[in-house]
Amino acid sequence: MNSSPNASPRWSCERSREGRTTLTVDRRHAALLSTPLLLVGVALAAFNLRPAVTSIGAVLGEVQGDLGATLVWASLLTAIPALCFGLAAIAAPWLHRRLGLARAIGLALAVLTCGLVLRVIAGPWVVMGGTFVATSGIAIGNVLIPVVVKQSFPNAVGRVTGMYTSALAAGGGLGAAITPVLEPALGGWRGAVGAWAALSAAALALWVAGVRHGSGGPAAVDVPRRSPLRSPVAWTVTGFFAMQSCSAYTLMGWLAEFFVSHGVARTEAGLMLALMNVMGIPLNLIIPLIALRRASQSGWILTVTASSMVAVVGVAVAPTAAPWLWTVLFGIGTATLPIALGVIALRTRSPSETAALSAMAQGFGYLIAAVGPLGFGILHAVSGSWGVPIAVLGAVTIAQGVLGWRAGRPRFV
């Protein structure tokens, strides 16, 4: 075998006694994927998977007003990320097999960058179309980054999961906090929202540099013995992921508008949305290190979900009494994300099973979650108040706790 660092990988196909077919790559080649530069690439790629959502949410009122769009249009715009995450996630395993892990994630970042540029150049339906394109790129990254962790860092799942979910939270927080501040300097919401394309382009360049020696061809595939669609454990994980995503994307889309409607200044409301996301940074670094090392994650899931439930009650009963406190409690509740992503890896035995469960949980999960921000906005428009949608958000939070308790139990798909 050629031992040069740039040599093409050697593949072998084996068949076990149980009839399981495994396609493997030479260990020296696989080790090249576990480099510090790749770790930075994972973090920066993850950092770019949320500003496309929170940046538009932070200036949603200005976007709607400038375009002369309706509240229904705004509701559809806030629902697109979760809907697209679900639809595009289905294609991620196919891209993984067809292009390889490195090229598939590179393609995701390229699509994200194009979508971020497209959505600020024209009217309301181009904004919606560009958001769909951008979030398609995000969806592929959502599914495949957990596979990178499972494949390249198998002995550090908790630590690396904490790192990249912290990057997710940081990106989401900065997207919410900085976008309103950038508006005056960049000539309005178009410049402020479109500026995030520069960061995703930088992430793409670094990703290409970090994996230039990695696998560029078909990914190493360990074919599962059965589809996760036939596993009750997989459906429980999917349900948990759906409920936490439904809650998170409803809050990212509507929390700022909720507080603005109760008399909070828009800049302050944007900072609240940023705080909710930034709260996840230290929590995402600490909680996975502890929770994902345990046999069961159920207790941690119930604890962080309880924080969200207290916040739901707070905004329902006294929204202006302590808005920053409710924001902090919602922020603590976002720590369910790293646990949910970690559970996907922990409930599987191989990278291919992780890819299959990740696609299932995020595909179906985000499609279900898309109902959240859309339904929240429609319920608000129809009822003329926030009471009914907040009550539904509370029901979703309770379901998240129940399903999360079951998903956290030590079992395999």
DOVEXSE-823900 format. One record per residue (C-alpha): residue number from 1; residue in one letter; x, y, z. Coordinates in steps of 0.001 Angstrom, whole numbers. Each point is the difference from the previous one (the first is absolute). Example, Ala and Ser with C-alpha at 12.3 -4.5 7.8 and 13.67 -1.06 7.14 Angstrom:
<pts>
PT num residuo      c1      c2      c3
PT   1       a   12300   -4500    7800
PT   2       s    1370    3440    -660
</pts>
This chain:
<pts>
PT num residuo      c1      c2      c3
PT   1       m       0       0       0
PT   2       n    1188    3517    -781
PT   3       s     825    1643    3319
PT   4       s      82    3553   -1303
PT   5       p   -2296    2358    1943
PT   6       n   -1692    1001   -3246
PT   7       a    -504   -3530   -1251
PT   8       s   -3491   -1131    -854
PT   9       p   -1579   -2124    2748
PT  10       r    -157   -3750    -291
PT  11       w   -3396   -1553     545
PT  12       s    -935   -3525    1016
PT  13       c   -3327   -1760     156
PT  14       e    -731   -2567    2704
PT  15       r   -3013   -2090     833
PT  16       s    -677   -1164    3552
PT  17       r   -1613   -3230    1129
PT  18       e   -3205    1905     646
PT  19       g    -125    1086   -3644
PT  20       r    1136    3541     744
PT  21       t    1987    1643   -2805
PT  22       t    2669    2509     998
PT  23       l    1940    2345   -2260
PT  24       t    3087    1268    1796
PT  25       v    2781    2471    -727
PT  26       d    3664    -405     897
PT  27       r     557    1140    3601
PT  28       r    2879    2318    -896
PT  29       h   -2239    1825   -2445
PT  30       a   -2907     195    2473
PT  31       a    2328    1461    2620
PT  32       l     621    3002   -2241
PT  33       l   -3605    1034     615
PT  34       s     659     468    3740
PT  35       t    2214    3074    -304
PT  36       p    -144    3227    2031
PT  37       l    -802    1904   -3198
PT  38       l   -2958   -2294    -618
PT  39       l   -1195     689    3551
PT  40       v     113    3737    -716
PT  41       g   -1793    -642   -3285
PT  42       v   -2763   -1879    1813
PT  43       a    -400    2858    2474
PT  44       l    -140    2716   -2688
PT  45       a   -2349   -2060   -2164
PT  46       a   -2295    -462    3018
PT  47       f     258    3717     805
PT  48       n   -1579     757   -3395
PT  49       l   -2992   -2310     443
PT  50       r   -2123    2473    2013
PT  51       p     563    3668   -1021
PT  52       a   -2086    -593   -3147
PT  53       v   -2941    -613    2350
PT  54       t     558    2431    2879
PT  55       s    1200    2924   -2137
PT  56       i   -3310     198   -1854
PT  57       g   -1969    -609    3201
PT  58       a    1693    2942    1724
PT  59       v   -1203    2460   -2700
PT  60       l   -3181   -1783   -1047
PT  61       g   -2183    3058     613
PT  62       e    2151    2224   -2233
PT  63       v     161   -2655   -2718
PT  64       q   -3759    -453      33
PT  65       g    -641    3749     -15
PT  66       d    2529     816   -2721
PT  67       l   -1344   -2718   -2300
PT  68       g   -3652     756     765
PT  69       a    -490   -3649     936
PT  70       t   -2777   -1472    2101
PT  71       l     180   -1705    3382
PT  72       v    -705   -3308   -1738
PT  73       w    3067     573   -2211
PT  74       a    2080     702    3111
PT  75       s   -1332   -3206    1574
PT  76       l     964   -1981   -3111
PT  77       l    3470    1574      19
PT  78       t     596   -1056    3606
PT  79       a   -1214   -3527    -821
PT  80       i    2245    -486   -3057
PT  81       p    3197    -864    1943
PT  82       a   -1525   -2931    1873
PT  83       l   -1986   -1145   -3066
PT  84       c    3060     131   -2243
PT  85       f    2175   -1662    2629
PT  86       g   -2392   -2927    -103
PT  87       l    -237    -284   -3787
PT  88       a    3677     528    -792
PT  89       a    1155   -2232    2859
PT  90       i   -1378   -2982   -1906
PT  91       a    2589     610   -2745
PT  92       a    2963     212    2397
PT  93       p     745   -3761     281
PT  94       w    -133    -293   -3808
PT  95       l    2463    2876    -345
PT  96       h    2144   -1613    2696
PT  97       r     232   -3208   -2034
PT  98       r     303    1728   -3377
PT  99       l    2478    2774     745
PT 100       g    1649   -1003    3241
PT 101       l    -304    1794    3321
PT 102       a    2462    2805    -767
PT 103       r   -1458     988   -3376
PT 104       a   -3606    -290    1203
PT 105       i     592    2471    2841
PT 106       g    1956    2273   -2361
PT 107       l   -2987     -51   -2373
PT 108       a   -2288     858    2933
PT 109       l    2065    3094     834
PT 110       a      57    1079   -3657
PT 111       v   -3799    -313    -286
PT 112       l    -406    1913    3272
PT 113       t    2151    2865   -1278
PT 114       c   -1931     258   -3284
PT 115       g   -3333      23    1845
PT 116       l    1103    2752    2392
PT 117       v     902    2207   -2966
PT 118       l   -3129    -851   -2008
PT 119       r   -2494     852    2714
PT 120       v     973    3677     297
PT 121       i     -88    1013   -3673
PT 122       a   -3732     239    -769
PT 123       g   -3569    -194    1294
PT 124       p   -1882   -2143    2526
PT 125       w     -94   -3235   -2011
PT 126       v    3698     235    -871
PT 127       v     688     510    3714
PT 128       m   -1977   -3158     671
PT 129       g    1709   -1922   -2817
PT 130       g    3453    1097    1117
PT 131       t    -805   -1046    3553
PT 132       f   -1045   -3410   -1338
PT 133       v    3305    -370   -1872
PT 134       a    2079    1138    2993
PT 135       t   -1757   -2308    2420
PT 136       s     403   -2908   -2435
PT 137       g    3735     374     468
PT 138       i    -474     199    3750
PT 139       a   -2079   -3193     -26
PT 140       i    2797   -2015   -1593
PT 141       g    2475    1317    2569
PT 142       n   -2427    -734    2828
PT 143       v    -145   -3677    -952
PT 144       l    3622    -597    -936
PT 145       i    1948    1815    2720
PT 146       p   -1080   -2613    2620
PT 147       v    1383   -2610   -2417
PT 148       v    3340    1855    -107
PT 149       v      80    -145    3799
PT 150       k    -836   -3719     108
PT 151       q    2511    -873   -2732
PT 152       s    2926    2320     712
PT 153       f    -266     430    3771
PT 154       p   -1504   -3290    1272
PT 155       n    1678     297    3413
PT 156       a   -1032    3608     583
PT 157       v   -3673     111   -1004
PT 158       g   -1054    2019    3053
PT 159       r    2793    2557    -254
PT 160       v    -291     577   -3751
PT 161       t   -3814      30     126
PT 162       g     243    2688    2678
PT 163       m    2426    1981   -2134
PT 164       y   -2085      29   -3157
PT 165       t   -3333     600    1754
PT 166       s    1651    2911    1812
PT 167       a    1027    1296   -3421
PT 168       l   -3632    -409   -1114
PT 169       a   -1166    2033    2995
PT 170       a    2656    2664    -521
PT 171       g    -921     392   -3650
PT 172       g   -3673     250     809
PT 173       g     639    2515    2775
PT 174       l    2209    2259   -2099
PT 175       g   -2443    -198   -2894
PT 176       a   -2749    1355    2249
PT 177       a    2105    2590    1836
PT 178       i    2101    1458   -2807
PT 179       t   -2512     121   -2858
PT 180       p   -2108    2886    1452
PT 181       v    3216    1873     824
PT 182       l    1296    -433   -3562
PT 183       e   -3166    1431   -1574
PT 184       p     945    3713     201
PT 185       a    3587    -611   -1112
PT 186       l    -902   -2233   -2939
PT 187       g   -2991    1898   -1323
PT 188       g   -2855   -2030    1419
PT 189       w   -1021   -3572     586
PT 190       r    1233   -1262   -3396
PT 191       g    3616     911     688
PT 192       a    -173   -1193    3599
PT 193       v   -1529   -3392    -881
PT 194       g    2107    -475   -3133
PT 195       a    3257     673    1859
PT 196       w    -144   -3478    1507
PT 197       a     823   -1445   -3429
PT 198       a    3591    1214     462
PT 199       l     373   -2110    3136
PT 200       s   -1398   -3129   -1644
PT 201       a    2388     520   -2943
PT 202       a    2886     155    2499
PT 203       a   -1248   -3211    1629
PT 204       l     -54   -1686   -3411
PT 205       a    3610    1045    -682
PT 206       l    1183   -1300    3370
PT 207       w   -1943   -3225    -399
PT 208       v    1668    -649   -3352
PT 209       a    3393     639    1612
PT 210       g    -772   -2242    2981
PT 211       v   -1067   -3023   -2045
PT 212       r    2246     361   -3060
PT 213       h    1699   -3270    1000
PT 214       g   -3234   -1667    1046
PT 215       s   -2283   -2311   -1874
PT 216       g   -1296    1536   -3183
PT 217       g   -1651   -3070   -1418
PT 218       p   -2739   -2284    1313
PT 219       a    -291     -38    3753
PT 220       a     870   -2991    2136
PT 221       v   -3279   -1827     397
PT 222       d    -866   -2639    2548
PT 223       v   -3406   -1103   -1260
PT 224       p   -2529    -355    2859
PT 225       r   -1817   -3280     351
PT 226       r   -3381    1746      54
PT 227       s   -1524    3376    -663
PT 228       p    -458    2295    3021
PT 229       l   -3602     430   -1194
PT 230       r    -659   -3414    1540
PT 231       s    1456     915    3402
PT 232       p   -2185    1334    2855
PT 233       v    3121    1556    1511
PT 234       a     632    1928   -3225
PT 235       w   -3569    1332      -9
PT 236       t     332    1088    3626
PT 237       v    3231    1859    -785
PT 238       t   -1729    1550   -3026
PT 239       g   -2952    1138    2105
PT 240       f    2288    1550    2594
PT 241       f    1991    1786   -2691
PT 242       a   -3232    1227   -1625
PT 243       m   -1382    1484    3210
PT 244       q    3223    1761    1019
PT 245       s     407    1366   -3537
PT 246       c   -3619    1147    -123
PT 247       s     496    1953    3222
PT 248       a    3398    1410   -1005
PT 249       y   -1025    1233   -3451
PT 250       t   -3236    1473    1286
PT 251       l    1999    2013    2521
PT 252       m    2648    1019   -2550
PT 253       g   -2707    1185   -2373
PT 254       w   -2387    1705    2405
PT 255       l    1579     789    3390
PT 256       a    1273    3416   -1099
PT 257       e   -3364     952   -1540
PT 258       f   -1795   -1226    3128
PT 259       f    1996    2327    2235
PT 260       v    -237    2918   -2472
PT 261       s   -3798    -340      36
PT 262       h     170     337    3799
PT 263       g    1876    3313    -165
PT 264       v    3636   -1135     -91
PT 265       a    2240    1977   -2385
PT 266       r     952   -1950   -3117
PT 267       t    3734     266     676
PT 268       e    -518   -1274    3535
PT 269       a   -2222   -2811   -1266
PT 270       g    2744    -969   -2469
PT 271       l    2453    -128    2898
PT 272       m   -2403   -2250    1894
PT 273       l    -148   -2371   -2956
PT 274       a    3792     109    -153
PT 275       l     255    -732    3722
PT 276       m   -2242   -3046    -381
PT 277       n    2389   -1372   -2625
PT 278       v    3206    1066    1765
PT 279       m   -1163   -1688    3211
PT 280       g     544   -3248   -1844
PT 281       i    3748     560    -430
PT 282       p    1197    -840    3540
PT 283       l   -2810   -2503     492
PT 284       n     795   -1795   -3248
PT 285       l    3634    -277    1037
PT 286       i    -727   -1326    3484
PT 287       i   -3175   -2092    -203
PT 288       p    1052   -2418   -2790
PT 289       l    3257    -720    1841
PT 290       i   -2041   -1218    2960
PT 291       a   -3263   -1261   -1481
PT 292       l    1423   -1871   -2989
PT 293       r    2441   -1933    2189
PT 294       r   -2835   -1513    2001
PT 295       a   -1944   -3093    -912
PT 296       s   -3253    1997     106
PT 297       q    -626    3621    -995
PT 298       s   -3628      54    1188
PT 299       g     617    1990    3175
PT 300       w    1875    2757   -1778
PT 301       i   -2686     233   -2671
PT 302       l   -2743     418    2602
PT 303       t    2019    2636    1876
PT 304       v     616    2299   -2955
PT 305       t   -3542    -533   -1308
PT 306       a   -1364    1102    3387
PT 307       s    1819    3319    -449
PT 308       s   -1837     580   -3294
PT 309       m   -3308    -875    1632
PT 310       v     514    2598    2742
PT 311       a     764    2586   -2701
PT 312       v   -3175    -907   -1919
PT 313       v   -2056     530    3136
PT 314       g    1833    3275     635
PT 315       v    -697    1524   -3434
PT 316       a   -3599   -1206     186
PT 317       v    -739    1478    3434
PT 318       a    2297    3033     267
PT 319       p    1899     660   -3252
PT 320       t    1270    3462     976
PT 321       a     714    -756    3668
PT 322       a    3380   -1609    -676
PT 323       p     591    -361   -3755
PT 324       w    3752    -460     428
PT 325       l    -570   -2780    2535
PT 326       w   -2397   -1812   -2354
PT 327       t    2613     377   -2748
PT 328       v    2707   -1523    2207
PT 329       l   -2246   -2943     873
PT 330       f    -788    -570   -3673
PT 331       g    3741     157    -636
PT 332       i     633   -2728    2570
PT 333       g   -2671   -2048   -1736
PT 334       t    1936     160   -3283
PT 335       a    2537   -2371    1582
PT 336       t   -2280   -2821   -1144
PT 337       l    1561     396   -3485
PT 338       p    3477   -1397     778
PT 339       i   -1600   -2842    1938
PT 340       a   -2341    -774   -2901
PT 341       l    2887     -38   -2475
PT 342       g    2137   -2029    2379
PT 343       v   -2799   -2508     510
PT 344       i     -58    -601   -3765
PT 345       a    3630   -1150     198
PT 346       l    -428   -1912    3267
PT 347       r   -3021   -1997   -1146
PT 348       t    1941   -1342   -3036
PT 349       r    2946   -2365    -402
PT 350       s    1678    1245   -3207
PT 351       p     408    3175   -2114
PT 352       s   -2443   -1303   -2623
PT 353       e   -2642    -649    2663
PT 354       t     696    3488    1342
PT 355       a    -528    1457   -3490
PT 356       a   -3247   -1947    -444
PT 357       l   -1392     952    3424
PT 358       s    1184    3609    -399
PT 359       a   -1805     271   -3344
PT 360       m   -3143   -1587    1432
PT 361       a     -53    2049    3215
PT 362       q     772    3275   -1747
PT 363       g   -2026    -737   -3134
PT 364       f   -3245    -927    1703
PT 365       g     823    2098    3051
PT 366       y     400    3263   -1879
PT 367       l   -3052    -661   -2181
PT 368       i   -2037    -366    3183
PT 369       a    1789    2983    1547
PT 370       a    -918    2193   -2982
PT 371       v   -3568      16    1276
PT 372       g    1222    1861    3106
PT 373       p     959    3479   -1251
PT 374       l   -2645    -101   -2750
PT 375       g   -2752   -1076    2369
PT 376       f    1172    2448    2663
PT 377       g    -331    2928   -2396
PT 378       i   -3340   -1145   -1410
PT 379       l   -1458    -591    3467
PT 380       h    1140    3484     995
PT 381       a   -1566    1530   -3114
PT 382       v   -3294   -1884     347
PT 383       s    -428     438    3756
PT 384       g    1313    3567     104
PT 385       s    2000    -794    3128
PT 386       w    3019   -1984    1181
PT 387       g   -1851   -2183    2514
PT 388       v    -957   -2905   -2267
PT 389       p    3382    -393   -1744
PT 390       i    1827     193    3347
PT 391       a   -2264   -2756    1382
PT 392       v     845   -2200   -3005
PT 393       l    3701     708     550
PT 394       g    -452   -1269    3560
PT 395       a   -1550   -3240   -1277
PT 396       v    2938    -487   -2381
PT 397       t    2427     505    2899
PT 398       i   -1756   -2655    2073
PT 399       a     130   -2447   -2914
PT 400       q    3714     777    -369
PT 401       g     596   -1012    3610
PT 402       v   -1916   -3271    -279
PT 403       l    1612   -1086   -3271
PT 404       g    3429    1208    1133
PT 405       w    -194   -2103    3154
PT 406       r    -627   -3084   -2151
PT 407       a    2616     917   -2622
PT 408       g    2630     466    2684
PT 409       r    -213   -3595    1198
PT 410       p    3016   -2211    -937
PT 411       r   -1198   -2014   -3010
PT 412       f     991    -407   -3659
PT 413       v   -2013     274   -3191
</pts>
